[in-house]
Amino acid sequence: MIFQINQWNSLQKEEFSVGAAPIIPHELGRNSRYVFVLPARYNFAFPTGFEEVETILSNKPLYPDDTFI
């Protein structure tokens, strides 16, 4: 998911919700305009390959920059 900074701040204050899960999405990275997040419960059902996704995410693969803004 991608949010503008002001949207992310509003979500953090629980001014709105983006799903039925009682927790907010997990931030993966940000640049000066956007916050990139992983939805809450993205792996709730433990789908095939979820372990690989966890390994990839643990290495912090996202490097957002402002090159194309």
N, C-alpha and C positions, 0 to 999 in steps of 0.2 A: 504494500500500500504506500501511497505517496501523499503527504500532507504539506501544505504551506506552513511556515513557521507559526503564524497566528492560529491556524486551525489546530495544529499539534498542541499549542499552549492551551487552547480551549478544551481539547480532549483531555489533557492532563488535569484540568480543573473539573472534569466530569460535567461540562456544560452541554455535552451531547454524547451519544453512544454510537458505535459503529458495528455492534453485534450483540448477541445475546449473552456472550461470556461475561462473567462478573469481573474480568480483568481487562486492562487496556493492552493494545498491541505493544510489541517489543521493538524498541528503536534499534535499527541496524547501522544507521549513519545519517549524516546530514551535510548540507552545504549552506551557503548563505540564504537560500530561498526555500529549500525543501527538506523535509524529514522523511526518510525511507524506513518503513517499519514492516515487521512480520506480524500478520494477524494473530490474535490470541487463538489458541487451540488449533493452530495450523496442522499439527500432527496428532490431534486428539485421538484418532482411531488407529494410530501407529500403522499407517499404510506402508506397503512394500517400499523399501529404500529410505525410510525415515532416519535410519542410523547414518547413512551417507550424508543426508542433509544436515544432521547435527554436527558431523565432523567438518563439513564445509563451513558452516556458520561459526564454529568454534575458532576458526582461523581468521575471522574478520575479513572476508573477501571483498567487501564493498568499500570503494574509495571514491566517494562522490566529490566532485570538484565543480568549480564555476565556469569551466571552459566554454560551455555551450549556452550559458544563460544570457 
